[in-house]
Amino acid sequence: MGIINQGILGGFSGKVGPIVGFRWKSNYYIRARAAKVSNPRTPKQQEQRGKFATAFSFLKAIKPFIRIGYKEFTQEKSAFNSAMSYTLKRAVTGSGKEIKIDFDRALVSMGTLMPVFEGTATQDGNKMHFNWQDNSGTGNAEDTDIAMLLIYNKDEETAVYDTETTLRSARHAELQLPSDWQDDELIAYLSFRSADGSCVANSIRLTVTVDKTDLPAPNQEVSALCTSSDRTPLYPKPKQPVINNISVKGLTYHTLTGKPFQGRLYGTG
């Protein structure tokens, strides 16, 4: 039974015969009742449900980001529904049991603001460093546009993000990562929104590289740099050397006087 809210000529909500009335954003709509499906588990239907579940799982993890990222498309549907529509059409690939998200084609934000077209994402321990070229003045891009950063953890199916980190003109921003993400596959996205929030740029995916400058040398044991009582610096000692396929158990260094320094190496064992 339907309920009339504003007199006989007003909108209504509920079921009336073959139609359903409902209210959305202060307006009333009607639609036909869904027909009963005689075979709801055909291969085609199951595949479509798999695609829907895949898209929903990805977007659910970044829903607050999506609310801002798809803000320009909330006139007729919600931001999340707009993102679902795009993701299903453009970013969900495969069939059967091989359905997955194409992260290169996925957009975590979409709009009319000028994006950047190149950038880098470098993981350094628990931080992700974003860098980009400042293209302020190109199209409607302005130096006051606000950068929006997002890292999606493909292994954990969760994300961290920041929608107001710094300005387009800064050309650099950082995002803190959970401590246990260092060995996971991470997907990085960079976008921008205008200072007044009215326009949003299409996001771009950045290839994540790992900064290895702090890793120990492959032939050194990990130990702290220290200083002896006579102020002589001590460095990480080399691993046990092998000369001519013979393991050397001990090393003795002799300094020759009267000539420039030369080292002689002897095996003791």
Phi, psi and omega per residue, in radians:
M1 nan 2.313 3.110
G2 -1.568 2.715 3.135
I3 -2.048 2.142 3.108
I4 -1.490 2.231 -3.033
N5 -1.724 -0.463 -3.060
Q6 -2.318 0.871 -3.141
G7 1.431 3.140 -3.032
I8 -1.143 -0.419 -3.141
L9 -1.725 0.042 -3.123
G10 -1.546 -3.137 3.125
G11 -1.295 2.849 3.123
F12 -2.441 2.811 3.088
S13 -2.244 2.538 -3.127
G14 1.929 -3.013 -3.069
K15 -1.725 2.338 3.035
V16 -2.354 1.790 -3.103
G17 1.041 -2.204 -3.090
P18 -1.526 0.121 -3.099
I19 -2.125 2.787 3.122
V20 -2.220 2.289 3.074
G21 -1.820 2.491 3.110
F22 -2.681 2.825 -3.112
R23 -1.955 2.395 3.124
W24 -2.531 2.046 3.118
K25 0.915 0.950 3.044
S26 1.243 0.089 3.113
N27 -2.072 2.678 3.120
Y28 -1.865 2.449 -3.116
Y29 -2.323 2.772 3.024
I30 -2.262 2.659 3.100
R31 -2.639 2.804 3.124
A32 -1.282 2.559 3.075
R33 -1.168 2.497 -3.133
A34 -1.132 2.360 3.114
A35 -1.323 2.612 3.103
K36 -1.232 2.368 -3.128
V37 -1.645 2.170 -3.087
S38 -1.278 -0.548 -3.140
N39 -2.375 1.510 -3.012
P40 -1.372 0.015 -3.066
R41 -2.176 0.664 3.056
T42 -1.226 2.728 3.123
P43 -0.932 -0.689 -3.133
K44 -1.139 -0.741 -3.140
Q45 -1.187 -0.698 3.118
Q46 -1.142 -0.650 3.091
E47 -1.132 -0.739 3.127
Q48 -1.115 -0.681 3.098
R49 -1.157 -0.633 3.074
G50 -1.111 -0.706 3.102
K51 -1.139 -0.740 3.126
F52 -1.085 -0.780 -3.131
A53 -1.115 -0.667 3.133
T54 -1.143 -0.808 3.122
A55 -1.128 -0.746 -3.123
F56 -1.106 -0.732 -3.136
S57 -1.080 -0.709 3.122
F58 -1.160 -0.847 -3.051
L59 -1.292 -0.529 3.139
K60 -1.055 -0.614 -3.109
A61 -1.207 -0.324 -3.079
I62 -2.198 0.494 -3.031
K63 -1.001 -0.786 3.103
P64 -1.070 -0.617 3.088
F65 -1.168 -0.703 -3.134
I66 -1.092 -0.640 -3.133
R67 -1.005 -0.608 3.093
I68 -1.510 -0.712 -3.059
G69 -1.127 -0.493 3.141
Y70 -2.011 0.500 -3.078
K71 -1.075 -0.557 -3.098
E72 -1.224 -0.172 -3.044
F73 -1.995 0.540 -3.099
T74 -1.774 0.286 -3.140
Q75 -1.281 -0.759 -3.071
E76 -1.914 -0.336 3.139
K77 -2.599 2.963 -3.134
S78 -1.264 2.828 3.114
A79 -1.061 -0.711 -3.118
F80 -1.141 -0.734 3.113
N81 -1.144 -0.618 3.079
S82 -1.123 -0.745 3.113
A83 -1.146 -0.679 3.096
M84 -1.085 -0.763 -3.121
S85 -1.070 -0.810 3.135
Y86 -1.146 -0.791 -3.072
T87 -1.090 -0.730 3.132
L88 -1.124 -0.670 -3.085
K89 -1.384 -0.625 -2.945
R90 -2.007 -0.488 -2.934
A91 -2.028 -0.163 3.090
V92 -1.641 2.168 -3.085
T93 -2.185 2.950 3.087
G94 1.560 3.121 3.141
S95 -2.641 2.909 3.133
G96 1.069 -2.191 3.132
K97 -1.600 0.055 -3.093
E98 -1.833 0.488 -3.141
I99 -1.337 2.341 -3.120
K100 -2.707 2.963 3.082
I101 -1.576 2.268 2.972
D102 -1.513 1.741 -3.017
F103 -1.210 -0.335 3.062
D104 -1.241 -0.545 -3.104
R105 -1.664 -0.301 -3.138
A106 -1.159 2.516 3.073
L107 -2.137 2.114 3.077
V108 -1.571 -0.109 2.994
S109 -2.640 2.644 -3.122
M110 -2.636 2.389 3.127
G111 3.117 -2.864 -2.997
T112 -1.773 -0.019 3.122
L113 -1.343 2.512 3.128
M114 -1.127 2.169 3.105
P115 -1.495 3.119 2.870
V116 -1.657 2.714 -3.055
F117 -1.942 -0.173 3.101
E118 -2.438 2.561 3.087
G119 -3.015 2.998 3.124
T120 -2.340 2.674 3.050
A121 -2.310 2.082 -3.084
T122 -2.120 2.152 3.130
Q123 -1.559 2.145 3.113
D124 -2.199 1.642 -3.086
G125 1.136 -2.108 -3.112
N126 -1.695 0.335 3.109
K127 -2.218 2.542 3.019
M128 -1.983 2.145 -3.135
H129 -1.717 2.152 3.086
F130 -1.810 2.345 3.057
N131 -2.351 2.518 3.140
W132 -2.686 2.883 3.077
Q133 -1.542 2.361 3.122
D134 -1.349 1.914 3.122
N135 -1.882 0.563 3.081
S136 -0.977 2.424 -3.118
G137 1.661 -0.216 3.071
T138 -1.536 2.092 -3.060
G139 1.059 -2.262 3.122
N140 -1.748 0.275 3.094
A141 -1.244 2.357 3.125
E142 -2.225 2.702 -3.110
D143 -1.203 -0.234 3.121
T144 -1.615 0.005 3.077
D145 -1.063 2.540 -3.036
I146 -1.763 2.263 3.139
A147 -1.288 2.488 3.094
M148 -2.155 2.105 -3.056
L149 -1.976 2.499 3.099
L150 -2.581 2.334 3.016
I151 -2.109 2.122 3.114
Y152 -1.843 2.214 3.106
N153 -1.570 1.870 -3.072
K154 -1.155 -0.593 -3.120
D155 -1.258 -0.708 -3.084
E156 -1.630 -0.196 -3.091
E157 0.969 0.809 3.085
T158 -2.486 3.068 -3.023
A159 -2.629 2.755 2.920
V160 -2.164 2.597 -3.080
Y161 -2.773 2.888 3.084
D162 -2.556 2.104 -3.073
T163 -1.698 0.024 3.135
E164 -2.600 1.015 -3.012
T165 -1.479 -0.837 -3.093
T166 -2.844 -3.072 -3.093
L167 -1.664 2.784 3.094
R168 -1.000 -0.655 -3.091
S169 -1.213 -0.285 -3.122
A170 -1.238 -0.544 3.091
R171 1.151 0.079 3.135
H172 -2.694 2.506 3.057
A173 -2.704 2.801 3.141
E174 -2.216 2.608 3.098
L175 -2.307 2.215 3.141
Q176 -1.313 2.377 -3.140
L177 -1.933 2.652 3.006
P178 -1.047 2.594 -3.037
S179 -1.157 -0.396 -3.084
D180 -1.721 0.341 -3.126
W181 -1.718 -0.001 -2.955
Q182 -1.125 -0.468 -3.120
D183 -1.814 0.122 -3.107
D184 -1.615 2.802 3.069
E185 -1.449 2.082 -3.055
L186 -1.971 2.473 3.114
I187 -2.014 2.208 -3.064
A188 -1.930 2.387 3.072
Y189 -2.258 2.523 3.110
L190 -2.265 2.323 3.096
S191 -2.550 3.127 3.129
F192 -2.498 2.676 2.982
R193 -2.308 2.669 -3.131
S194 -1.195 2.802 -3.087
A195 -1.050 -0.597 3.138
D196 -1.556 -0.006 3.077
G197 1.368 0.101 -3.068
S198 -1.416 -0.447 -3.096
C199 -2.183 2.546 3.127
V200 -2.316 2.544 -3.141
A201 -1.646 2.709 2.963
N202 -1.100 2.378 3.114
S203 -1.306 2.727 3.003
I204 -2.167 2.519 3.074
R205 -1.526 2.383 3.108
L206 -1.934 2.395 3.056
T207 -1.236 2.251 -3.117
V208 -1.545 2.167 3.020
T209 -1.984 2.709 -3.097
V210 -1.891 2.236 3.096
D211 -1.368 2.027 -3.086
K212 -1.895 0.277 -3.070
T213 -1.176 -0.402 -3.105
D214 -1.634 0.018 -3.141
L215 -1.317 2.563 -3.129
P216 -1.191 2.673 3.089
A217 -1.063 2.553 -3.030
P218 -1.131 -0.393 -3.101
N219 -1.845 0.365 -3.137
Q220 -2.151 2.538 2.995
E221 -1.413 2.580 -3.139
V222 -1.382 2.000 3.070
S223 -2.671 2.715 -3.062
A224 -1.350 2.525 3.026
L225 -1.204 2.317 -3.117
C226 -2.472 3.102 -3.112
T227 -2.322 2.354 -3.135
S228 -1.347 3.072 -3.083
S229 -1.109 -0.454 3.116
D230 -1.663 0.353 3.068
R231 1.197 0.333 3.090
T232 -1.466 2.173 -3.113
P233 -1.223 2.447 3.092
L234 -2.056 2.279 -3.079
Y235 -1.964 2.904 3.095
P236 -0.959 2.246 -3.068
K237 -1.338 2.557 3.130
P238 -1.225 2.743 3.072
K239 -1.196 2.817 -3.116
Q240 -0.965 2.079 -3.043
P241 -1.345 2.814 3.072
V242 -2.213 2.142 -3.137
I243 -2.093 2.153 -3.131
N244 0.920 0.762 3.104
N245 1.139 0.220 3.115
I246 -1.965 2.165 3.131
S247 -1.215 2.245 3.140
V248 -1.681 2.096 -3.056
K249 -1.446 -0.485 -3.126
G250 -2.610 2.666 -3.132
L251 -2.174 2.438 3.050
T252 -2.214 2.215 3.116
Y253 -1.827 2.340 3.079
H254 -2.085 2.301 3.108
T255 -1.740 2.218 3.133
L256 -1.597 2.359 3.119
T257 -1.739 2.742 3.100
G258 1.551 -0.265 3.109
K259 -2.322 2.856 3.061
P260 -0.954 2.621 -3.041
F261 -1.035 2.323 2.980
Q262 -2.370 2.591 3.123
G263 -1.912 2.406 3.043
R264 -1.964 2.403 -3.054
L265 -2.013 2.205 -3.136
Y266 -2.209 2.527 3.043
G267 -1.609 2.464 -3.099
T268 -2.192 1.062 3.132
G269 2.695 nan nan
